[in-house]
């Protein structure tokens, strides 16, 4: 988005050169200077500050990963407890809101968010299988001692 000439071409050297900078601090400093110098791109100050702060790599979305993993684990716990099923749509809604906000803010593409969500759910699936003993990582309860 920031490299697009229609948006003022804030990243004049292109996205690849921007991410070849040695670290996040140098990318943030460069972006802050370019945003201050750019008059073609109008945005709210809060969004500008967010973009300057979040200059890490975008694939996959860490926010989507964390939201889906946390919500998935809580949903698993709710299902195991057999109570408070009304919370399940609340957790799904929270995951959707976090994922949608990443795209809406322009810090991720939809595929970044989808990859993060899939990774988060995969982590929950492995945790559920491990905690239920399906993967065989736990000793069987009825084994006789040697």
JODACOR-V809872 format. One record per backbone hydrogen bond with DSSP energy under -1.0 kcal/mol. NH is the residue of the N-H (numbers start at 1). CO is the residue of the C=O. If there is no record, write none. Layout:
NH&CO ; NH&CO
This chain:
7&4 ; 8&5 ; 9&4 ; 11&2 ; 12&10 ; 14&11 ; 18&14 ; 19&15 ; 21&18 ; 27&23 ; 28&24 ; 29&25 ; 30&26 ; 31&27 ; 32&28 ; 33&29 ; 34&30 ; 35&31 ; 36&32 ; 37&33 ; 38&34 ; 48&44 ; 49&45 ; 50&46 ; 51&47 ; 52&48 ; 53&49 ; 54&50 ; 55&53 ; 61&112 ; 65&61 ; 66&62 ; 67&63 ; 68&64 ; 69&65 ; 70&66 ; 71&67 ; 72&68 ; 73&69 ; 74&70 ; 75&71 ; 76&72 ; 77&73 ; 78&74 ; 79&75 ; 80&76 ; 81&77 ; 82&78 ; 87&84 ; 88&85 ; 91&87 ; 92&88 ; 93&89 ; 94&90 ; 95&91 ; 96&92 ; 97&93 ; 98&94 ; 99&95 ; 100&96 ; 101&97 ; 102&98 ; 103&99 ; 104&100 ; 105&101 ; 107&102 ; 108&102 ; 113&109 ; 114&110 ; 115&111 ; 116&112 ; 117&113 ; 118&114 ; 119&115 ; 120&116 ; 121&117 ; 122&118 ; 123&119 ; 124&120 ; 125&121 ; 126&122 ; 127&123 ; 128&124 ; 129&125 ; 130&126 ; 131&127 ; 132&128 ; 134&129 ; 136&133 ; 143&140
